[in-house]
Structures are given as C-alpha cells and as structure tokens.
Amino acid sequence: GAIYWKLSTGRGVMPAFQDLLSKTERWQLTAYIRSLGENND
C-alpha cells in the first residue's frame, strides 16, 4: 500500500526507512499506522 511505500522510500522531509527496518517491520508499522485511524468506540 501507499503507507508502506512512503515508509520505504521516504517523502519530503521524512527519510526512507527501507535500510533501517526490515520488510516485516515496515508492514507491522503500516498496520499500526492504519489502526490509528480506526474508530474504536
């Protein structure tokens, strides 16, 4: 997805994380970021 791509390649002032985080870690972070937007009422 788009979040994973932006985490991997960076965007604007945000650095790329593909050399710092594994593929699995980037997908886990993507899932976490997506969960922040969920309505948990």
N, CA, C and O atoms as CSV, one atom per row, in Angstrom:
chain,resi,resn,atom,element,x,y,z
A,1,GLY,N,N,0.783,-1.179,0.000
A,1,GLY,CA,C,0.000,0.000,0.000
A,1,GLY,C,C,0.840,1.264,0.000
A,1,GLY,O,O,2.070,1.227,0.031
A,2,ALA,N,N,0.151,2.352,-0.035
A,2,ALA,CA,C,0.790,3.669,-0.114
A,2,ALA,C,C,1.601,3.987,1.145
A,2,ALA,O,O,2.681,4.571,1.057
A,3,ILE,N,N,1.085,3.606,2.307
A,3,ILE,CA,C,1.811,3.892,3.550
A,3,ILE,C,C,3.130,3.123,3.566
A,3,ILE,O,O,4.172,3.681,3.909
A,4,TYR,N,N,3.087,1.858,3.198
A,4,TYR,CA,C,4.298,1.034,3.150
A,4,TYR,C,C,5.314,1.643,2.192
A,4,TYR,O,O,6.500,1.724,2.511
A,5,TRP,N,N,4.858,2.066,1.033
A,5,TRP,CA,C,5.746,2.659,0.027
A,5,TRP,C,C,6.415,3.926,0.570
A,5,TRP,O,O,7.617,4.124,0.394
A,6,LYS,N,N,5.634,4.770,1.224
A,6,LYS,CA,C,6.189,6.018,1.756
A,6,LYS,C,C,7.155,5.755,2.909
A,6,LYS,O,O,8.152,6.463,3.053
A,7,LEU,N,N,6.871,4.747,3.726
A,7,LEU,CA,C,7.818,4.372,4.781
A,7,LEU,C,C,9.128,3.870,4.173
A,7,LEU,O,O,10.213,4.153,4.684
A,8,SER,N,N,9.010,3.133,3.091
A,8,SER,CA,C,10.188,2.543,2.462
A,8,SER,C,C,11.039,3.573,1.737
A,8,SER,O,O,12.264,3.565,1.859
A,9,THR,N,N,10.399,4.459,0.983
A,9,THR,CA,C,11.138,5.374,0.107
A,9,THR,C,C,11.269,6.786,0.645
A,9,THR,O,O,12.079,7.566,0.143
A,10,GLY,N,N,10.486,7.125,1.657
A,10,GLY,CA,C,10.511,8.477,2.196
A,10,GLY,C,C,9.657,9.415,1.359
A,10,GLY,O,O,9.202,9.071,0.268
A,11,ARG,N,N,9.452,10.614,1.903
A,11,ARG,CA,C,8.670,11.619,1.178
A,11,ARG,C,C,8.920,12.970,1.835
A,11,ARG,O,O,8.821,13.104,3.055
A,12,GLY,N,N,9.238,13.954,1.031
A,12,GLY,CA,C,9.505,15.279,1.574
A,12,GLY,C,C,10.654,15.223,2.573
A,12,GLY,O,O,11.737,14.731,2.258
A,13,VAL,N,N,10.410,15.727,3.770
A,13,VAL,CA,C,11.462,15.723,4.798
A,13,VAL,C,C,11.539,14.400,5.563
A,13,VAL,O,O,12.468,14.193,6.345
A,14,MET,N,N,10.569,13.500,5.345
A,14,MET,CA,C,10.609,12.198,6.011
A,14,MET,C,C,11.617,11.295,5.299
A,14,MET,O,O,11.524,11.101,4.087
A,15,PRO,N,N,12.575,10.745,6.040
A,15,PRO,CA,C,13.579,9.887,5.406
A,15,PRO,C,C,13.012,8.521,5.032
A,15,PRO,O,O,11.961,8.114,5.527
A,16,ALA,N,N,13.720,7.825,4.156
A,16,ALA,CA,C,13.374,6.450,3.806
A,16,ALA,C,C,13.804,5.523,4.938
A,16,ALA,O,O,14.843,5.735,5.564
A,17,PHE,N,N,13.001,4.499,5.195
A,17,PHE,CA,C,13.314,3.554,6.263
A,17,PHE,C,C,13.629,2.155,5.745
A,17,PHE,O,O,13.758,1.223,6.539
A,18,GLN,N,N,13.756,1.990,4.429
A,18,GLN,CA,C,13.978,0.649,3.899
A,18,GLN,C,C,15.316,0.051,4.327
A,18,GLN,O,O,15.457,-1.171,4.381
A,19,ASP,N,N,16.292,0.892,4.628
A,19,ASP,CA,C,17.582,0.379,5.083
A,19,ASP,C,C,17.652,0.231,6.604
A,19,ASP,O,O,18.583,-0.382,7.126
A,20,LEU,N,N,16.679,0.788,7.307
A,20,LEU,CA,C,16.676,0.734,8.770
A,20,LEU,C,C,15.722,-0.312,9.325
A,20,LEU,O,O,15.980,-0.892,10.380
A,21,LEU,N,N,14.619,-0.558,8.619
A,21,LEU,CA,C,13.607,-1.510,9.072
A,21,LEU,C,C,13.485,-2.642,8.061
A,21,LEU,O,O,13.585,-2.420,6.854
A,22,SER,N,N,13.270,-3.853,8.556
A,22,SER,CA,C,13.056,-4.986,7.659
A,22,SER,C,C,11.694,-4.857,6.979
A,22,SER,O,O,10.866,-4.034,7.370
A,23,LYS,N,N,11.479,-5.672,5.969
A,23,LYS,CA,C,10.196,-5.685,5.271
A,23,LYS,C,C,9.061,-5.983,6.254
A,23,LYS,O,O,8.009,-5.345,6.215
A,24,THR,N,N,9.287,-6.955,7.130
A,24,THR,CA,C,8.280,-7.321,8.132
A,24,THR,C,C,7.996,-6.158,9.073
A,24,THR,O,O,6.840,-5.864,9.375
A,25,GLU,N,N,9.054,-5.500,9.534
A,25,GLU,CA,C,8.870,-4.363,10.440
A,25,GLU,C,C,8.109,-3.227,9.763
A,25,GLU,O,O,7.284,-2.571,10.399
A,26,ARG,N,N,8.377,-2.990,8.485
A,26,ARG,CA,C,7.653,-1.931,7.768
A,26,ARG,C,C,6.179,-2.283,7.610
A,26,ARG,O,O,5.324,-1.404,7.712
A,27,TRP,N,N,5.867,-3.557,7.360
A,27,TRP,CA,C,4.458,-3.955,7.270
A,27,TRP,C,C,3.781,-3.862,8.631
A,27,TRP,O,O,2.614,-3.479,8.714
A,28,GLN,N,N,4.498,-4.206,9.700
A,28,GLN,CA,C,3.933,-4.075,11.047
A,28,GLN,C,C,3.663,-2.611,11.377
A,28,GLN,O,O,2.627,-2.287,11.957
A,29,LEU,N,N,4.575,-1.738,11.017
A,29,LEU,CA,C,4.388,-0.306,11.243
A,29,LEU,C,C,3.230,0.226,10.408
A,29,LEU,O,O,2.464,1.070,10.872
A,30,THR,N,N,3.099,-0.264,9.179
A,30,THR,CA,C,1.974,0.120,8.322
A,30,THR,C,C,0.654,-0.259,8.982
A,30,THR,O,O,-0.278,0.544,9.018
A,31,ALA,N,N,0.571,-1.482,9.505
A,31,ALA,CA,C,-0.651,-1.939,10.180
A,31,ALA,C,C,-0.950,-1.077,11.399
A,31,ALA,O,O,-2.106,-0.739,11.655
A,32,TYR,N,N,0.086,-0.721,12.148
A,32,TYR,CA,C,-0.103,0.130,13.325
A,32,TYR,C,C,-0.629,1.505,12.924
A,32,TYR,O,O,-1.573,2.010,13.533
A,33,ILE,N,N,-0.030,2.109,11.911
A,33,ILE,CA,C,-0.472,3.432,11.457
A,33,ILE,C,C,-1.926,3.373,11.002
A,33,ILE,O,O,-2.713,4.266,11.313
A,34,ARG,N,N,-2.281,2.326,10.269
A,34,ARG,CA,C,-3.678,2.177,9.824
A,34,ARG,C,C,-4.620,2.033,11.012
A,34,ARG,O,O,-5.739,2.546,10.982
A,35,SER,N,N,-4.177,1.335,12.062
A,35,SER,CA,C,-5.043,1.126,13.230
A,35,SER,C,C,-5.328,2.436,13.956
A,35,SER,O,O,-6.354,2.557,14.625
A,36,LEU,N,N,-4.444,3.407,13.837
A,36,LEU,CA,C,-4.660,4.697,14.490
A,36,LEU,C,C,-5.861,5.432,13.908
A,36,LEU,O,O,-6.469,6.264,14.580
A,37,GLY,N,N,-6.204,5.123,12.658
A,37,GLY,CA,C,-7.326,5.782,12.010
A,37,GLY,C,C,-8.653,5.076,12.221
A,37,GLY,O,O,-9.695,5.575,11.798
A,38,GLU,N,N,-8.626,3.910,12.877
A,38,GLU,CA,C,-9.859,3.160,13.108
A,38,GLU,C,C,-10.656,3.787,14.237
A,38,GLU,O,O,-10.095,4.335,15.186
A,39,ASN,N,N,-11.959,3.700,14.121
A,39,ASN,CA,C,-12.849,4.189,15.169
A,39,ASN,C,C,-13.041,3.060,16.173
A,39,ASN,O,O,-13.670,2.049,15.858
A,40,ASN,N,N,-12.514,3.221,17.354
A,40,ASN,CA,C,-12.558,2.170,18.376
A,40,ASN,C,C,-13.562,2.461,19.480
A,40,ASN,O,O,-13.328,2.121,20.639
A,41,ASP,N,N,-14.672,3.086,19.128
A,41,ASP,CA,C,-15.702,3.392,20.129
A,41,ASP,C,C,-16.435,2.154,20.567
A,41,ASP,O,O,-17.334,2.232,21.405
